[in-house]
Amino acid sequence: MEILRVYSKVFLIGILSIVGLVSCGRSTVGVVSDPDELSLLRIQDPRVELVDTYRIGVDDRLQISVWRNPELSVTVPVRPDGKISIPLVGDVHAGGLSPDEVAKNIEAQLAKYIRDPKVAVILTDLVSHEYLSRVRVTGAVRNSISMPYRPGATVLDLVLSAGGVNEFAAPNKSVLYRSTEDGEKAYRVKLDDILKEGRLETNYYIQPGDVITVPEKIF
């Protein structure tokens, strides 16, 4: 009986150990320890950040929509003086402001003429920041590219736009370079895992100004 009791304890301990390992494994799947990498893998729609932080510049085009007043809704460019022209209101400053700030300014001006105006400002062409926000793919790809930033684009989107990697590439040693407030940072991109195995852990969302470099194999 004593031997049976000992075996029972050993068996129970073994079962608890296995359960513990399985639980730990499940709790750590998909956890990114590096906060910078976690920010790259934003769960939220990446377009939200762009709209909140973008500052309007000269030559950008804005679509102004006034609720229940279609005659006041227009699409206008930002002039060199940073202003736009709105029906009934006249000139409104837009340069250096966010779309929401411009909408509030227009609402304040329109309130002199109509009751409780509701204004939406949508960026239709981001001309002023187009060059600075371009994204690039270089190295062992079919075609090195420099293209305008598109909200929601990922590493895979850019590499496919470049025609994919060539026969000399070392895809899993690819690097994403990003300029931040703390200086330039580099993130390893495992392109081979993305392209051949569908493993998307390093298929980061692209930010304006990003550069992806695909190195060649060392023979």
C-alpha positions as CSV (number, residue, x, y, z in Angstrom):
1,M,0.0,0.0,0.0
2,E,2.8,2.4,0.9
3,I,4.4,1.8,-2.5
4,L,1.1,2.4,-4.2
5,R,0.7,5.6,-2.3
6,V,4.1,6.8,-3.4
7,Y,3.4,6.0,-7.0
8,S,0.1,7.9,-6.8
9,K,1.9,11.0,-5.5
10,V,4.5,10.8,-8.3
11,F,1.8,10.4,-10.9
12,L,-0.2,13.4,-9.5
13,I,2.9,15.6,-9.4
14,G,3.6,14.7,-13.0
15,I,0.1,15.6,-14.2
16,L,0.2,18.9,-12.4
17,S,3.6,19.7,-13.9
18,I,2.3,19.0,-17.4
19,V,-0.7,21.2,-16.9
20,G,1.5,23.9,-15.6
21,L,3.7,23.8,-18.6
22,V,0.8,23.8,-21.0
23,S,-0.7,26.8,-19.2
24,C,2.6,28.7,-19.3
25,G,3.0,27.9,-23.0
26,R,-0.5,29.3,-23.8
27,S,0.0,32.4,-21.8
28,T,3.3,33.3,-23.5
29,V,2.3,32.7,-27.1
30,G,2.4,35.9,-29.2
31,V,3.9,38.0,-26.3
32,V,6.4,40.6,-27.6
33,S,8.9,41.6,-24.9
34,D,10.3,44.5,-26.8
35,P,7.9,47.6,-26.5
36,D,9.2,49.0,-29.8
37,E,8.2,45.8,-31.6
38,L,4.9,45.8,-29.9
39,S,4.2,49.3,-31.2
40,L,5.0,48.1,-34.7
41,L,2.4,45.3,-34.4
42,R,-0.4,47.7,-33.4
43,I,-3.7,46.0,-33.2
44,Q,-5.6,49.2,-33.9
45,D,-6.1,50.4,-37.4
46,P,-2.8,52.2,-38.3
47,R,-4.7,54.9,-40.2
48,V,-6.0,56.3,-36.9
49,E,-2.6,57.4,-35.8
50,L,-1.8,59.0,-39.2
51,V,-5.0,61.1,-39.1
52,D,-4.5,62.2,-35.5
53,T,-0.9,63.3,-36.0
54,Y,-0.7,64.6,-39.6
55,R,-0.1,68.3,-39.9
56,I,-1.5,69.9,-43.0
57,G,1.0,71.6,-45.4
58,V,1.0,73.7,-48.5
59,D,-0.5,72.1,-51.7
60,D,-2.4,69.4,-49.6
61,R,-6.0,69.1,-50.8
62,L,-8.8,69.0,-48.3
63,Q,-12.4,67.9,-48.7
64,I,-14.6,70.1,-46.5
65,S,-18.1,68.6,-45.8
66,V,-20.7,70.6,-44.0
67,W,-23.6,68.5,-42.7
68,R,-26.9,69.4,-44.3
69,N,-25.3,72.2,-46.2
70,P,-24.0,70.7,-49.5
71,E,-23.6,74.1,-51.1
72,L,-20.9,74.9,-48.5
73,S,-19.0,71.6,-49.1
74,V,-15.9,71.9,-51.3
75,T,-12.5,70.4,-52.1
76,V,-9.8,72.9,-51.9
77,P,-5.9,73.1,-52.0
78,V,-3.9,74.7,-49.2
79,R,-2.4,78.0,-50.6
80,P,1.2,79.0,-50.0
81,D,0.0,81.3,-47.2
82,G,-1.3,78.2,-45.4
83,K,-5.0,79.2,-45.9
84,I,-8.0,77.7,-47.6
85,S,-11.1,79.4,-49.0
86,I,-14.5,78.3,-47.7
87,P,-17.9,79.6,-49.1
88,L,-19.6,82.1,-46.8
89,V,-16.7,82.2,-44.4
90,G,-13.8,83.2,-46.6
91,D,-10.2,82.4,-45.7
92,V,-9.5,79.9,-42.9
93,H,-6.0,79.0,-41.6
94,A,-5.1,75.3,-42.2
95,G,-1.3,75.1,-42.5
96,G,0.4,73.3,-39.6
97,L,-3.0,72.1,-38.1
98,S,-4.6,68.7,-37.9
99,P,-7.8,68.0,-39.9
100,D,-9.8,68.1,-36.6
101,E,-8.4,71.5,-35.7
102,V,-9.3,72.9,-39.1
103,A,-12.8,71.5,-38.8
104,K,-13.3,73.2,-35.4
105,N,-12.1,76.5,-36.9
106,I,-14.5,76.3,-39.7
107,E,-17.3,75.4,-37.4
108,A,-16.5,78.5,-35.2
109,Q,-16.7,80.7,-38.3
110,L,-19.9,79.1,-39.7
111,A,-21.6,79.5,-36.4
112,K,-22.0,83.2,-37.2
113,Y,-24.3,82.2,-40.1
114,I,-25.9,78.8,-39.5
115,R,-27.1,77.0,-36.4
116,D,-24.9,74.3,-34.8
117,P,-22.7,73.6,-37.9
118,K,-21.0,70.2,-38.2
119,V,-17.9,70.0,-40.3
120,A,-15.7,67.1,-41.5
121,V,-12.3,67.7,-43.0
122,I,-10.8,64.8,-45.0
123,L,-7.3,64.8,-46.5
124,T,-7.6,63.7,-50.2
125,D,-4.0,64.4,-51.3
126,L,-1.0,64.5,-49.0
127,V,1.3,66.5,-51.3
128,S,3.4,68.5,-48.9
129,H,4.8,65.6,-47.0
130,E,4.9,63.1,-49.9
131,Y,8.7,63.0,-50.3
132,L,9.5,62.8,-46.6
133,S,6.9,60.1,-46.0
134,R,8.0,57.9,-48.9
135,V,8.9,54.3,-48.1
136,R,11.7,52.3,-49.8
137,V,12.9,48.8,-50.4
138,T,16.6,48.2,-51.4
139,G,19.0,45.4,-51.7
140,A,18.4,41.9,-53.1
141,V,15.0,42.5,-54.6
142,R,13.8,42.3,-58.2
143,N,13.3,46.1,-58.3
144,S,14.5,48.6,-55.7
145,I,11.6,51.0,-55.1
146,S,10.7,54.3,-53.6
147,M,7.0,54.9,-53.2
148,P,4.5,57.0,-51.4
149,Y,3.4,55.9,-47.9
150,R,0.1,54.2,-47.8
151,P,-1.7,53.8,-44.4
152,G,-2.1,50.1,-43.5
153,A,0.7,48.9,-45.7
154,T,3.0,46.1,-44.3
155,V,6.5,44.8,-44.9
156,L,5.0,42.2,-47.2
157,D,3.1,44.7,-49.2
158,L,6.3,46.7,-49.9
159,V,8.4,43.6,-50.8
160,L,5.7,42.4,-53.2
161,S,5.6,45.9,-54.8
162,A,9.4,45.5,-55.3
163,G,8.8,42.2,-57.2
164,G,9.8,40.0,-54.4
165,V,13.4,38.9,-53.5
166,N,15.9,37.7,-56.1
167,E,17.9,34.5,-56.1
168,F,20.8,36.1,-54.3
169,A,18.8,37.2,-51.3
170,A,19.1,36.2,-47.7
171,P,15.5,37.0,-46.8
172,N,15.5,36.1,-43.1
173,K,18.3,38.6,-42.5
174,S,16.3,41.6,-43.8
175,V,16.1,44.7,-41.7
176,L,13.5,47.4,-41.3
177,Y,15.1,50.8,-40.5
178,R,13.0,53.5,-38.9
179,S,13.7,57.0,-37.7
180,T,12.3,57.7,-34.3
181,E,12.6,60.5,-31.7
182,D,15.4,58.5,-30.1
183,G,17.3,58.1,-33.3
184,E,17.4,55.4,-36.0
185,K,16.3,51.9,-35.0
186,A,16.6,48.6,-36.8
187,Y,14.3,45.7,-36.6
188,R,15.0,42.2,-38.0
189,V,12.5,41.0,-40.6
190,K,12.3,37.3,-41.4
191,L,11.1,37.6,-45.0
192,D,11.6,33.9,-45.7
193,D,9.3,33.0,-42.9
194,I,6.7,35.5,-44.1
195,L,6.9,34.5,-47.8
196,K,7.2,30.7,-47.6
197,E,5.7,29.7,-44.2
198,G,3.1,32.4,-43.7
199,R,4.6,33.4,-40.3
200,L,3.6,37.0,-39.9
201,E,5.3,37.8,-36.5
202,T,7.7,40.3,-38.3
203,N,5.3,41.5,-41.0
204,Y,5.3,44.9,-39.3
205,Y,3.0,47.8,-40.3
206,I,5.0,50.4,-42.3
207,Q,5.4,54.0,-41.1
208,P,6.3,57.0,-43.2
209,G,10.1,57.1,-44.0
210,D,10.7,53.4,-43.4
211,V,13.4,51.6,-45.4
212,I,13.6,47.9,-45.8
213,T,16.9,46.4,-46.8
214,V,17.3,42.8,-48.1
215,P,20.9,41.6,-47.9
216,E,22.6,39.1,-50.3
217,K,23.8,35.7,-49.3
218,I,27.4,35.3,-48.3
219,F,28.8,32.6,-50.6
